[in-house]
Amino acid sequence: MSYSNFNEHVMDWTRYFAFKVLKIGPIPRHLAFIMDGNRRWARQKQVNLKEGHVSGFEALKKALSWCLDLGIEIVTVYAFSIENFKRTKDEVDYLMELAIEKLNQLLEEEELIKKYEVSIRILGDWNLLPQKVQQMCAKVTKNTSHYSKSILNICLSYTSRCEMTEAIKKIANGIDQGKLKLEDINENLFDECLYTQGESPDIIIRTSGERRLSDFLLWQSSFSQLFFFKALWPEFSPWHLFWTILNYQKHHSELMQLRDRNLYNNKIDNITDSNEDFELIENNNNNNNNNNNNDNN
């Protein structure tokens, strides 16, 4: 066994025991990622930007497997914002081709998808996507729809403002068709009309050091803990996830009490460890949400 293989084997066992410890405490049901920093990672490594996006997908597969291993039932990822269509045609075309390739690869990940019975859902405005991408989205959704143990939401051609606009249209259509009355409209109904269908994340993680939501799950994040890491997305490790869940467990009782009382006081705590990489900000509802020029691909 080579040194690199031996080192990887040791790290796998270390992660295994660390995750076993985490499982003793409460595990979040729904975790969301803003996968930011692929392009910056590529520039730092002095490689083609396309290689950064490929590395980002590999990081997604690893992060998904860690989450499922921990018992997290729902994982939502911000893969491609509607704002990203403003990038160069060459990059957008490549990302669309990459989406087709990687979605197909996900279907072939039998060890992961079948083992954890993952239903893959593509959230966003499909009409903005090329026809071939729409067909692949339909294929991956249909072929995993029979699974119900776990859910992977992939936000593709997505912004929260678009999502909320579509929810309003659904409600308006319901009223026009006589299926709803004005007095039926409340927060719960609106929540159910969103792409996420009432499933709000317990935790949102963003990489690359940016501290904003960039039009991602704005409605659903009211009670979410927010974690911002300086690491770029391809650098995201099981230890970032370990730190996140550990801090979630530390504040779990308080968070549940606040959620039960429907009071979230926009409390912000800052916790930074010695190497200044595991930087945490616990949730707020004032996150400069209108800045949408994120680098989440």
C-alpha positions, -999 to +999 in steps of 0.1 A: +000+000+000+014+034-010+018+062+015-010+082-002-034+052+000-024+046+036-030+082+045-064+082+028-073+050+046-065+066+080-085+097+071-115+075+062-114+057+095-109+090+114-140+105+096-159+073+104-153+076+141-159+113+141-193+109+124-202+081+149-197+106+177-219+131+159-247+106+155-251+105+193-265+140+191-294+155+171-288+155+133-304+181+111-330+169+087-323+193+059-290+209+049-284+233+021-252+243+003-242+274-017-214+258-036-192+289-042-156+292-054-151+268-083-137+295-106-115+310-079-102+275-071-093+270-107-075+304-109-055+296-077-045+263-091-037+279-125-059+254-144-087+259-168-120+272-153-138+241-167-116+220-144-128+240-115-164+232-123-156+195-127-138+195-093-169+212-079-191+183-090-167+158-074-169+179-042-207+177-044-207+139-046-184+137-016-205+162+005-237+143-005-223+110+007-211+125+040-245+140+046-264+108+038-240+088+059-248+111+089-285+105+084-294+139+069-325+133+048-326+163+025-297+180+008-303+211-013-276+226-035-274+259-054-259+247-087-268+274-112-284+308-106-306+325-132-280+353-128-253+329-141-268+331-176-251+366-177-217+349-179-200+344-213-218+322-238-188+298-239-190+293-201-228+290-200-228+265-229-201+244-212-220+245-179-251+232-196-232+204-212-216+196-179-250+196-162-262+169-187-230+148-182-230+150-144-268+145-139-264+113-160-234+103-138-256+108-107-281+083-121-252+058-125-240+063-089-257+031-078-237+028-046-249+062-035-283+067-050-297+032-045-281+026-011-297+057+004-327+057-019-322+093-031-350+110-050-334+137-072-354+169-078-344+198-101-357+231-087-359+262-109-373+276-141-368+248-166-381+270-194-348+289-193-327+257-198-318+243-232-340+215-244-314+188-239-309+199-203-347+199-197-348+163-210-320+152-187-337+169-158-369+150-166-351+118-169-332+120-136-363+131-118-385+103-132-359+076-127-354+084-090-390+094-082-398+060-066-372+066-039-385+082-007-358+078+020-336+108+010-339+138-013-314+157-033-327+191-045-306+206-072-314+243-078-307+248-115-318+280-132-330+292-098-334+323-078-355+327-047-373+357-062-383+336-092-394+308-068-416+332-048-431+347-079-441+313-091-457+305-058-477+337-060-489+328-095-500+293-082-520+309-055-535+335-079-545+307-103-561+288-074-582+318-066-591+324-103-602+287-106-623+289-074-601+263-057-589+289-031-605+317-011-587+348+000-590+337+036-572+305+027-539+324+020-514+321+049-477+314+054-482+277+054-500+277+020-473+300+005-446+276+019-462+246+003-463+264-030-426+269-031-403+245-050-392+230-017-428+223-007-426+232+030-392+217+036-370+245+051-333+239+058-320+236+093-286+247+081-272+266+051-235+264+043-217+288+020-181+284+010-155+309-004-158+335+024-188+353+010-214+362+037-247+365+018-274+342+006-273+355-030-311+350-037-311+314-023-339+301-002-347+335+012-382+326+025-371+292+038-340+304+057-359+323+084-350+297+110-318+283+094-284+285+110-259+300+085-223+288+083-198+307+061-164+290+054-134+306+038-126+273+020-135+273-017-161+247-027-137+221-041-118+223-008-148+215+013-140+186+036-157+163+061-142+184+089-160+215+077-192+194+079-182+180+113-176+215+127-210+226+113-230+197+128-211+201+161-221+237+164-257+229+153-259+204+182-245+229+206-273+254+199-300+228+191-321+231+222-322+269+220-330+268+183-359+244+187-373+266+215-371+297+193-386+278+164-415+265+185-423+300+197-419+313+162-394+339+175-360+343+159-342+373+173-317+378+145-290+369+169-255+368+154-226+350+170-191+348+156-169+318+164-135+314+148-110+287+155-072+291+156-066+286+119-093+311+109-107+287+084-137+274+103-155+307+105-191+306+117-218+331+117-251+319+132-281+330+117-295+364+108-323+375+086-304+405+073-278+390+050-274+414+021-297+390+002-300+412-029-264+408-040-268+381-066-234+380-083-223+349-065-197+325-078-216+293-071-203+274-100 
